[in-house]
Amino acid sequence: MTRSTRQREREHEAETERDQDQEGVRVCPECNSDNLVKDADRGELICDDCGLVVEEENIDPGPEWRAFNHSERQEKSRVGAPTTQTMHDKGLTTTIDWKDKDAYGRSISSKKRSQMHRLRKWQERIRTKDAGERNLQFALSEIDRMASALGVPRAVREVASVIYRRALSDDLIRGRSIEGVATSALYAACRKEGIPRSLEEISDVSRVERKEIGRTYRYISQELGLEMEPVDPKKYVPRFCSELDLSEEVQTKANEIIDTTAEKGLLSGKSPTGYAAAAIYAASLLCNEKKTQREVADVAQVTEVTIRNRYQEQIEAMGIHS
């Protein structure tokens, strides 16, 4: 028995779709165009060239409600906050509010209030099941505290928390203080995210000495295989110039000095903060916005001797005579 034309067409279409799925590109079976448009309202996939409905009755994964601005979206949304690495339980446990009010905002009775107090107390106790979780909670709260004091963005806190969790799972904390590893993780995260903070700045907000932070940082970066590039001194320039109230012209000139002298190999083996501070000092003199070495040294947390030495090297490399 001969097959009908319609049956042959169906087999051809199925074959075409199979080939397309293998190639990973959807095309229209009618005109072979890849210009397909999704109609979210009707749940259809339509060819924009010939108008053929390629697919229909697609499942809409979005919410059943509509919102036209951010405030409406916030009011109608029924989901909780996203998971985060900055909390020991990733933010998945229940939090009982301290307001002592019901869902309508009315105050609850004294009997209910004492009951909620007991529930809240036990909820806090059972959030950490053992000493390991309590230590993790303490370490992550330390990272959050130091990050707030340094004014670094949320992304840096997330990266620092991930680095600390990796160190914990690889048993790198044994024999070291929790604060030391947490501080080192934050320092590594700052460098990884391109928002460098000097060891002096980190140790100012930490409860650990600078020497221990540096030693622990070198250890965990080596053990975890963190590929850290050398810090670019130019990343310190905008912050230092802002704290010194210097103009955009000085900032541009300082970056130019760093680029020119780094090409001549002066940056190798030098502290990036001291190098940036010397470039800013030189730029402020060239742009007639003079700042003293003491002022620049205080902002960069380096000594005046460091600035003088780097400044002499830089102006000699630039061919400028003071």
LUMVO-703845 format. One line per 4 residues: number of its first residue (from 1); their letters; for each residue x, y, z of N, C-alpha, C. Coordinates in steps of 0.05 Angstrom, whole numbers, plus 32768, in hexadecimal, padded with zeros to 4 digits. Example, Ala and Ser with C-alpha at 12.3 -4.5 7.8 and 13.67 -1.06 7.14 Angstrom:
# residues 2
1> as> 8108,7F8E,809C,80F6,7FA6,809C,8108,7FBE,809C | 8101,7FD3,808E,8111,7FEB,808F,8102,8001,809D;
# end
This chain:
# residues 322
1> mtrs> 8011,7FE8,8000,8000,8000,8000,8012,8019,8000 | 800B,802C,7FEE,801B,8044,7FED,8013,8057,8003 | 8027,8065,800E,8022,8078,8023,8016,8091,8018 | 8004,809E,8028,7FF7,80B7,801F,800B,80CE,801F;
5> trqr> 8005,80E2,8010,8017,80FA,800F,8019,8107,802A | 8002,8108,8039,8002,8115,8053,8015,8106,8067 | 8014,80EB,8065,8025,80DB,8077,8043,80E0,8071 | 8049,80E2,8056,8065,80E7,804F,806E,8102,8059;
9> ereh> 805C,8116,8057,8062,8131,8060,8068,8131,807F | 8057,8122,808E,805B,8121,80AB,8076,8114,80B2 | 807D,80FF,80A3,8097,80F2,80A8,80AE,8105,80A1 | 80AA,8114,808C,80BF,8127,8084,80C2,813D,8099;
13> eaet> 80AB,8147,80A4,80AC,815C,80B8,80B9,8151,80D2 | 80B2,8138,80DA,80BE,812C,80F1,80DC,8129,80EE | 80E4,8121,80D5,8101,811E,80CF,810F,8138,80D1 | 8103,814D,80C6,810E,8169,80C7,8112,8172,80E3;
17> erdq> 80FD,816E,80F4,80FE,8176,8110,8114,8168,811F | 8117,814D,8119,812C,813D,8125,8147,8148,811F | 814B,814F,8105,8165,815B,80FC,816A,8175,810A | 8155,8185,810D,8158,81A0,8119,815F,819D,8136;
21> dqeg> 8153,818A,8144,8159,8186,8161,8175,817D,8164 | 817F,816C,8151,819B,8163,8153,81AE,817A,814F | 81A7,818C,813C,81B8,81A3,8136,81B5,81B9,814C | 819F,81B8,815B,819B,81CC,8170,818F,81E6,8165;
25> vrvc> 8185,81E7,814C,8179,81FF,8140,815D,81F8,8136 | 8149,8208,813F,812D,8204,8136,8128,8214,811D | 811D,8208,8108,8116,8217,80F0,80F9,8210,80E9 | 80ED,8221,80D9,80D1,821D,80D0,80D0,8206,80BB;
29> pecn> 80BF,81F2,80BF,80BD,81DC,80AC,80B2,81E4,8091 | 80A5,81FC,8090,8098,8205,8077,80AC,8214,8065 | 80BA,8228,8071,80CC,8239,8060,80E9,8237,8069 | 80EF,8225,807D,810B,8221,8087,8118,823A,8092;
33> sdnl> 8107,824C,809C,8112,8265,80A8,8117,825F,80C6 | 812C,826B,80D1,8132,8268,80ED,8128,827F,80FE | 8118,8290,80F1,810D,82A8,80FE,80F3,82A1,810C | 80F5,8293,8122,80DD,828A,8131,80D8,829B,8149;
37> vkda> 80BF,82A2,814E,80B8,82B5,8164,80A4,82A7,8177 | 80A9,82AA,8191,8097,829F,81A5,8081,82B3,81AC | 8068,82AA,81AB,8052,82BB,81B4,804A,82B1,81D0 | 8052,82C0,81E4,804E,82B8,8200,8031,82B8,8207;
41> drge> 8020,82CA,81FC,8004,82CB,8203,7FF5,82B2,81F9 | 7FFB,82A9,81E1,7FED,8291,81D6,7FFC,8277,81DA | 8015,8279,81E3,8025,8261,81E7,802C,8253,81CD | 8033,8264,81B9,8038,8259,819E,8054,8262,8195;
45> licd> 8060,8250,8183,8079,8257,8176,8073,825B,8159 | 8077,8274,814F,806E,827C,8134,8086,8283,8123 | 8084,827C,8109,8099,8285,80F6,8093,82A1,80EE | 80A6,82B3,80F2,80A2,82CF,80EC,80A1,82D6,80CE;
49> dcgl> 80AB,82C3,80BE,80AC,82C8,80A1,8093,82BF,8093 | 808A,82A6,8098,8072,829C,8089,8059,829A,809B | 805C,829E,80B6,8045,829E,80C7,803C,8283,80D1 | 804A,826D,80CA,8042,8252,80D3,8045,824F,80F1;
53> vvee> 8031,8243,80FE,8033,823D,811A,8042,8222,811D | 805B,8224,8125,806D,820D,8127,8066,81FC,8140 | 8060,8209,8156,8058,81FC,816F,8042,820B,817C | 8030,81FB,818A,801B,8209,8198,8017,81FB,81B4;
57> enid> 8008,8209,81C5,8003,81FF,81E0,801D,81FB,81F0 | 8030,820D,81EC,8049,820C,81FD,8043,8212,821A | 8051,8206,822C,804D,820B,8249,805B,8225,8250 | 804C,8237,825E,8057,8250,8267,8062,824D,8283;
61> pgpe> 807C,824F,8287,8088,824B,82A2,8085,8263,82B4 | 807B,8279,82AA,807A,8292,82B9,8062,8292,82CC | 805F,82A7,82DC,8048,82A9,82EF,802E,82AD,82E1 | 8017,82A7,82EF,7FFD,82AA,82E3,7FF3,82C7,82E4;
65> wraf> 8002,82D9,82F3,7FF9,82F5,82F5,800B,8307,82E4 | 8001,831F,82DF,8010,8332,82CF,8017,834A,82E0 | 802E,8356,82DB,8036,836E,82EA,8043,8381,82D6 | 803E,839B,82DA,8047,83AF,82C7,805D,83C1,82D1;
69> nhse> 8064,83BE,82EB,807B,83CD,82F5,8087,83BD,830D | 809D,83C7,8317,80AC,83B8,832C,809C,83B5,8346 | 808E,83CA,834E,807F,83C8,8367,8068,83B4,8365 | 805A,83B3,834E,8045,839F,834A,8051,8383,834B;
73> rqek> 8068,8380,833F,8076,8365,833E,807D,835C,835A | 8087,836F,836B,808E,8369,8386,8076,8361,8397 | 805F,836F,8392,8047,8369,83A1,803B,834E,839A | 803C,8347,8380,802F,832E,8377,8040,8316,837A;
77> srvg> 805A,831A,837C,806D,8303,837E,8068,82F3,8398 | 8068,82D9,8395,8063,82C8,83AD,807B,82B6,83B4 | 8092,82BD,83A8,80A9,82AC,83AE,80BB,82BB,83C2 | 80CD,82AB,83CF,80DF,82B7,83E2,80F8,82C2,83D5;
81> aptt> 810B,82C9,83E5,8125,82D4,83DB,8135,82BE,83CE | 8146,82C5,83BB,8157,82B0,83AE,816B,82A4,83C1 | 8174,828C,83BB,8188,827F,83CC,81A2,828F,83CB | 81B1,828E,83E1,81CA,829D,83E2,81DF,828D,83F1;
85> qtmh> 81F8,8290,83E8,820E,8282,83F5,8217,8290,840E | 820D,82A8,8413,8217,82B8,842A,820A,82B0,8444 | 81F7,829D,8443,81EA,8293,845C,81F0,8275,845E | 81F5,826B,8476,81FD,824F,8479,81E9,823B,846F;
89> dkgl> 81CF,8242,8470,81BA,8231,8466,81B0,8239,844A | 81BF,824C,843D,81B9,8257,8422,819E,8265,8421 | 8195,826E,8439,817C,827E,843A,8163,826D,8436 | 8164,8253,843B,814D,8242,8436,813C,823B,844F;
93> ttti> 8145,8244,8466,8136,823E,847E,8121,8254,8483 | 810F,824E,8495,80F9,8261,849C,8104,8276,84AF | 80FB,828F,84AB,8102,82A5,84BD,80E9,82AF,84CA | 80E7,82B0,84E4,80CF,82BA,84F2,80D5,82D7,84FA;
97> dwkd> 80C3,82E8,84F0,80C7,8305,84F4,80C5,830D,8512 | 80D1,8324,8518,80D1,832E,8534,80BB,8343,8539 | 80AA,8348,8526,8097,835E,8528,807F,8357,853A | 807A,833E,8540,8063,8335,8550,8048,8340,8545;
101> kday> 8045,833D,852A,802C,8345,851D,8023,832E,850B | 8009,832D,8506,7FFE,8318,84F5,8000,8320,84D7 | 7FF5,8310,84C6,7FF7,8315,84A9,7FEA,832F,84A0 | 7FD7,8339,84B0,7FC9,8352,84A9,7FD6,836B,84B7;
105> grsi> 7FEC,8366,84C6,7FF9,837D,84D3,7FEF,8384,84EE | 7FDC,8373,84F8,7FD1,8378,8513,7FE2,836B,8529 | 7FE4,8378,8540,7FF3,836D,8556,7FE7,8354,8561 | 7FF7,8340,8568,7FED,8327,8572,7FEB,8328,8591;
109> sskk> 7FDC,8315,859C,7FD7,8315,85B9,7FF1,830D,85C8 | 7FF1,8312,85E2,8009,830D,85F2,800F,82EF,85F3 | 7FF9,82DE,85F3,7FFD,82C1,85F3,800B,82B8,85D9 | 8001,82C3,85C2,800D,82BC,85A8,8029,82C7,85A6;
113> rsqm> 802E,82DF,85B3,8048,82EB,85B2,805D,82DA,85C0 | 8056,82CF,85D7,8069,82BD,85E6,806E,82A3,85D7 | 8058,829A,85C9,805B,8281,85B9,806E,8286,85A1 | 806B,829D,8594,807C,82A4,857D,8099,82A8,8586;
117> hrlr> 809C,82B3,859F,80B7,82B7,85A9,80C5,829C,85AD | 80B7,8288,85B8,80C2,826D,85BB,80C9,8261,85A0 | 80B6,8263,858D,80BB,8258,8572,80D3,8265,8565 | 80D5,827F,8568,80EC,828E,855C,8106,8284,8568;
121> kwqe> 8107,8281,8582,811F,8278,8591,8128,825D,8587 | 8114,824A,8585,811B,822F,857C,8122,822E,855E | 8116,8240,854F,811D,8241,8532,813A,8249,852F | 8143,825D,853F,815F,8266,853E,8172,824F,8546;
125> rirt> 8169,823F,855A,817A,822A,8564,817D,8213,8550 | 8167,820C,8542,8169,81F5,8530,8173,81FC,8514 | 8178,8216,850F,8183,821D,84F5,819F,8211,84F1 | 81AE,820E,8507,81C9,8202,8506,81C8,81E8,8515;
129> kdag> 81CD,81D1,8507,81C9,81B7,8513,81E2,81AE,8522 | 81FA,81B8,851B,8212,81AF,8528,8227,81C6,8529 | 823E,81C0,8535,8253,81D4,8538,825E,81DE,851D | 825F,81CC,850A,8269,81D3,84EF,8258,81E8,84E2;
133> ernl> 823D,81E5,84E5,822B,81FA,84D9,822C,8214,84E9 | 8230,8212,8503,8233,822A,8513,824C,823A,850B | 8262,822B,8506,827B,8238,84FE,8278,8245,84E2 | 8269,8237,84D0,8264,8242,84B6,8254,825B,84B7;
137> qfal> 823F,825A,84C9,822E,8272,84CC,823F,828A,84D6 | 8251,8284,84E9,8262,8299,84F4,8274,82A5,84DF | 8281,8293,84CF,8293,829B,84BA,8285,82AD,84A5 | 826E,82A4,849C,825F,82B3,8488,8255,82CE,8492;
141> seid> 824E,82CF,84AC,8246,82E9,84B8,825E,82FC,84BA | 8276,82F0,84BF,828F,8300,84BF,8294,830C,84A4 | 8291,82FB,848F,8296,8305,8473,8282,831B,846D | 8269,8318,8475,8255,832D,8470,825B,8346,847F;
145> rmas> 8265,8344,8498,826C,835C,84A8,8283,836B,849B | 8298,835C,8493,82B0,8369,8488,82A9,8375,846C | 8299,8367,845C,8292,8371,8442,8282,838B,8444 | 8270,838D,8459,8261,83A5,845D,8273,83BC,8465;
149> algv> 8287,83B6,8476,829A,83CB,847F,82AB,83D5,8468 | 82B1,83C3,8455,82C2,83CB,843E,82B1,83D7,8427 | 8297,83D4,8428,8285,83DF,8414,8287,83D1,83F9 | 828C,83B6,83F9,828D,83A7,83E0,8272,839D,83D8;
153> prav> 826D,8398,83BF,8252,8390,83B6,824B,8373,83BE | 8231,836C,83BA,8227,8352,83C2,8235,833B,83B4 | 823D,833F,839B,8249,832A,838B,8263,8320,8399 | 8272,8333,83A5,828B,832C,83B2,8286,831B,83CA;
157> reva> 8270,8321,83D9,8269,8311,83F1,8262,82F4,83E9 | 8254,82F2,83D2,824C,82D7,83C9,8265,82C7,83C1 | 8278,82D3,83B3,8291,82C6,83AB,82A1,82BE,83C3 | 82A3,82D0,83D7,82B2,82CB,83EF,82A6,82B3,83FE;
161> sviy> 828B,82B2,83FF,827E,829C,840D,8283,8281,83FF | 8283,8282,83E4,8289,8269,83D5,82A5,8260,83DA | 82B9,8273,83DA,82D5,826C,83E0,82D8,8260,83FC | 82CA,826C,840F,82CB,8261,842B,82C0,8245,842C;
165> rral> 82A9,8241,841F,829C,8226,841F,82AF,8211,8412 | 82BD,8219,83FC,82D0,8207,83EF,82E7,8200,8402 | 82F1,8214,8411,8306,820F,8424,82FD,81FD,843A | 82E4,8200,8442,82D9,81EF,8457,82D6,81D2,844E;
169> sddl> 82CC,81CF,8435,82C8,81B3,842B,82E2,81A5,8426 | 82F8,81B5,8420,8312,81A9,841B,8322,81A7,8435 | 8316,81AD,844C,8322,81AB,8467,833B,81BC,8469 | 833A,81D4,845E,8351,81E7,845F,8350,81F8,8479;
173> irgr> 833A,81F6,8488,8337,8208,849F,8344,81FB,84B8 | 8349,81E1,84B7,8355,81D4,84CE,8370,81E0,84D6 | 8372,81E9,84EF,838B,81F5,84F8,838D,8213,84F3 | 8378,821F,84E7,8378,823B,84E2,835F,8248,84EE;
177> sieg> 8360,8262,84F3,8349,826F,84FF,8333,8273,84EA | 831A,8272,84F3,8303,8276,84E1,8304,8292,84D5 | 830A,82A6,84E7,830C,82C2,84DE,8321,82C6,84C9 | 8338,82B8,84CC,834E,82BA,84B9,8347,82B0,849D;
181> vats> 833A,8299,849C,8332,828D,8483,831B,829E,8476 | 8309,82A8,8486,82F2,82B8,847C,82FD,82D2,8470 | 8310,82DF,847E,831C,82F8,8474,832C,82F3,845A | 833B,82DD,8459,834A,82D6,8441,8337,82D1,8429;
185> alya> 8321,82C3,842F,830D,82BE,841A,8302,82D8,840F | 82FD,82EC,8420,82F2,8306,8417,8307,8315,8407 | 8321,8314,840F,8336,8321,8401,8339,8314,83E5 | 8337,82F9,83E3,8339,82EB,83CA,8321,82F3,83B8;
189> acrk> 8309,82F5,83C4,82F1,82FC,83B4,82F3,8318,83A9 | 82FE,832B,83B9,8302,8346,83AF,8314,8347,8396 | 832A,8337,8398,833D,8336,8381,8330,8329,8369 | 8321,8314,836E,8314,8305,8358,82FF,8316,8349;
193> egip> 82F1,8326,8358,82DB,8336,834C,82E5,8351,8342 | 8300,8356,8343,830B,836F,8339,8305,8387,834A | 8300,8383,8364,82FB,8399,8376,8310,8397,838C | 8329,839C,8386,833F,8396,8399,833E,83A8,83B2;
197> rsle> 8344,839B,83C8,8348,83A9,83E1,8363,83A0,83EC | 8373,83B2,83F6,838E,83AB,8400,838C,839B,8419 | 83A1,838C,8420,83A1,837C,8438,839E,838E,8451 | 83A8,83A7,844F,83A5,83BA,8466,8388,83C0,846A;
201> eisd> 8379,83C6,8455,835D,83CC,8457,834D,83B4,8462 | 8354,839C,8458,8346,8384,8461,834C,837F,847F | 8365,8383,8487,836C,837D,84A3,8360,8392,84B6 | 835B,83AB,84AC,834E,83BF,84BC,8332,83B7,84C6;
205> vsrv> 8323,83A8,84B4,8308,83A1,84BB,8307,8384,84C7 | 831D,8376,84C6,831E,835B,84D0,8328,835A,84ED | 8324,8342,84F9,832E,833E,8514,8348,832E,8513 | 8354,832D,84FC,836D,831D,84F7,8383,832F,84EE;
209> erke> 839C,8329,84F5,83B3,8339,84ED,83B9,8335,84CF | 83C5,834A,84C4,83CB,834B,84A7,83DC,8333,849F | 83F0,832C,84AF,8402,8316,84A8,83F3,82FB,84A5 | 83E1,82F6,84B8,83D1,82DD,84B7,83BF,82DD,849F;
213> igrt> 83B3,82F4,8498,83A1,82F5,8480,83B1,82EE,8467 | 83C9,82FA,8464,83D9,82F5,844D,83E2,82D8,844B | 83E9,82CC,8462,83F2,82B0,8462,83DB,829D,845B | 83C4,82A2,8467,83AD,8291,8462,83A3,8294,8446;
217> yryi> 83A3,82AD,843B,839B,82B1,8420,83AC,82A2,840C | 83C6,82A3,8410,83D9,8294,83FE,83D3,8276,83FF | 83CD,826C,8417,83C9,8250,841B,83AF,8247,840C | 8399,8255,8411,837F,824C,8405,837E,8250,83E7;
221> sqel> 838C,8266,83DE,838C,826B,83C0,839C,8255,83B2 | 83B1,824B,83BF,83C1,8236,83B4,83B3,821B,83B5 | 83A6,8215,83CC,8398,81FB,83CF,837F,81F9,83BE | 8371,8210,83BB,8358,8210,83AB,835D,8215,838E;
225> glem> 8376,821C,8387,837C,8222,836B,836F,823B,8360 | 836D,8250,8371,8361,8269,8369,8376,8278,8357 | 836E,827C,833E,8381,8289,832C,837E,82A7,832E | 8390,82B3,833D,838F,82D0,8342,83A3,82DF,8331;
229> epvd> 8399,82F2,8322,83AB,8304,8313,83B6,8319,8325 | 83CE,8324,831F,83D8,833B,832F,83C5,8352,832F | 83C3,8360,8345,83B0,8377,8347,83BA,838E,8336 | 83A8,8399,8326,83AE,83B0,8316,83AD,83C9,8327;
233> pkky> 83C3,83D9,8329,83C2,83F1,833A,83AD,8405,8331 | 83A5,8404,8317,8391,8417,830D,8376,8414,831A | 8371,83FC,8325,8357,83F7,8332,8355,8406,834D | 836C,840E,8358,836B,841E,8371,8369,843C,836C;
237> vprf> 836F,8444,8353,8371,8461,834D,8356,8470,8352 | 833F,8466,8347,8326,8475,834B,831F,8479,8368 | 8322,8464,8378,831B,8466,8395,832D,8479,83A3 | 8347,8477,839F,835A,8489,83AD,8356,84A6,83A4;
241> csel> 8351,84AB,838A,834C,84C6,8380,8333,84D2,838C | 831E,84C1,838F,8305,84CA,839A,8309,84D2,83B7 | 8318,84C2,83C7,831D,84C9,83E3,832E,84E2,83E6 | 833F,84E8,83D2,8350,84FF,83D3,8344,8518,83C6;
245> dlse> 832B,8515,83BC,831D,852B,83AE,832C,8535,8396 | 8337,8523,8386,8346,852B,836E,8335,8529,8355 | 833B,8538,8341,832B,8539,8329,832F,8521,8317 | 831E,8520,8303,831F,850B,82EE,8339,850D,82DF;
249> evqt> 8343,8525,82DB,835C,852A,82CD,8374,851C,82DB | 8374,851E,82F6,838A,8511,8305,8388,84F3,8303 | 836F,84E9,8304,836A,84CC,8302,8374,84C1,82E7 | 836E,84D0,82D1,8376,84C7,82B6,8395,84C8,82B4;
253> kane> 83A1,84DD,82C0,83BE,84E0,82BE,83CC,84CA,82CF | 83C0,84C3,82E6,83CC,84AD,82F6,83CB,8492,82E8 | 83B5,848D,82DA,83B2,8474,82CA,83C7,8474,82B4 | 83CB,848B,82A8,83DF,848D,8292,83FB,8488,829C;
257> iidt> 8401,8492,82B4,841C,848E,82C0,8420,8470,82C6 | 840B,8463,82D1,840C,8447,82D7,8411,8436,82BE | 8401,843C,82A9,8404,842D,8290,8420,8430,8284 | 842A,8449,8283,8444,844E,8277,845B,8441,8286;
261> taek> 845A,8444,82A1,8470,8438,82B1,846F,841A,82B3 | 8456,840F,82B3,8453,83F2,82B4,845E,83E5,829B | 845B,83F2,8284,8466,83E8,826B,8485,83E6,826C | 8491,83F7,827C,84AE,83F7,827F,84B8,83E4,8295;
265> glls> 84A5,83D4,82A1,84AC,83C0,82B4,84B0,83C9,82D1 | 84A6,83E2,82D7,84AA,83EC,82F2,8497,83DF,8307 | 8480,83D5,82FD,846C,83CA,830F,8473,83B0,831C | 8484,83A1,830E,848B,8386,8318,8497,8386,8334;
269> gksp> 848A,8377,8346,8493,8374,8361,848C,838B,8374 | 847C,839E,836A,8474,83B5,837A,8458,83B2,8385 | 8453,83BE,839C,8438,83BE,83A8,8425,83CF,8396 | 840E,83C4,838E,83FC,83D3,837C,83F0,83EC,8389;
273> tgya> 83EC,83EB,83A4,83E1,8403,83B1,83F6,8419,83B2 | 840F,8412,83B9,8424,8426,83B9,8429,8432,839E | 8428,8421,8389,842C,8429,836E,8416,843D,8364 | 83FD,8436,836B,83E7,8447,8364,83E8,8462,8373;
277> aaai> 83F0,8461,838D,83F2,8479,839D,8407,848C,8392 | 841E,8481,8389,8434,8491,837E,842B,849E,8364 | 841C,848F,8353,8413,8499,833A,83FF,84B0,833E | 83EE,84AD,8352,83DA,84C3,8359,83E9,84DB,8363;
281> yaas> 83FD,84D7,8374,840D,84EE,837E,841B,84FD,8367 | 8427,84EE,8354,8434,84FA,833D,8420,8509,832C | 8409,84FC,8327,83F4,8509,8316,83E9,8522,8323 | 83E6,8522,833E,83DC,853A,834B,83EF,8552,8348;
285> llcn> 8409,854C,8348,841D,8562,8344,841C,856C,8327 | 841A,8559,8314,841A,8561,82F8,8400,8570,82F0 | 83EA,856B,82FE,83D1,8578,82F8,83CB,8590,830B | 83DF,8598,831A,83DC,85AF,832C,83C6,85AB,8341;
289> ekkt> 83C2,8593,834B,83AF,858E,8360,83BF,8580,8377 | 83D3,858D,8380,83E7,8581,8392,83DB,8576,83AC | 83E3,855D,83B1,83DD,8550,83CB,83F7,8548,83D7 | 83F9,8549,83F2,8412,8542,83FF,8415,8523,83FF;
293> qrev> 842E,851A,8402,8433,84FE,8403,8425,84F1,841B | 8423,84FF,8431,8415,84F5,8448,83F8,84F0,8443 | 83EA,8503,8435,83CE,8500,842F,83C9,84E7,841D | 83DA,84E4,8408,83D7,84CD,83F6,83DD,84B3,8405;
297> adva> 83F2,84B4,8416,83FA,849C,8424,83E4,8492,8438 | 83D7,84A5,8445,83C1,849E,8458,83AA,8491,844A | 83A3,849A,8432,838D,848F,8423,8394,8473,8419 | 83AD,8470,840E,83B5,8456,8402,83BF,8443,8417;
301> qvte> 83C2,844C,8430,83CD,843C,8446,83E8,8430,8440 | 83FA,8442,8436,8416,843B,8431,8427,8451,843F | 8441,844D,843F,8452,8461,844C,845A,8476,8437 | 8463,848D,8442,846D,84A3,8430,8486,849A,8422;
305> vtir> 8496,848A,842E,84AF,8480,8422,84A9,8471,8408 | 8494,845F,840A,848C,844F,83F2,8483,8462,83DC | 8474,8476,83E2,846A,8489,83CD,8482,8498,83C1 | 8495,84A1,83D2,84AC,84AF,83C8,84BD,849D,83B5;
309> nryq> 84C2,8485,83BD,84D2,8472,83AC,84C4,846C,8391 | 84AA,8465,8393,849B,845F,837A,8499,8478,8368 | 8495,848F,8375,8492,84A9,8366,84AB,84AF,8356 | 84C3,84AC,8363,84DC,84B1,8356,84E0,849E,833E;
313> eqie> 84D9,8484,8342,84DC,8471,832C,84C9,8478,8314 | 84B1,8480,831B,849D,8486,8306,84A4,849F,82F6 | 84AD,84B4,8303,84B3,84CD,82F4,84CC,84CA,82E3 | 84DF,84B9,82ED,84F7,84B4,82DD,84F0,84A3,82C4;
317> amgi> 84DE,8490,82C7,84D5,8480,82B0,84C5,8490,829C | 84B6,84A5,82A7,84A6,84B6,8295,84B7,84CC,8288 | 84D0,84CF,8292,84E1,84E4,8287,84DA,84FF,8292 | 84CE,8501,82AA,84C6,851A,82B6,84DB,8521,82CB;
321> hs> 84E3,853A,82CC,84F7,8543,82E0,84E9,8554,82F5 | 84EB,854B,830E,84DD,855A,8324,84ED,8572,832C;
# end
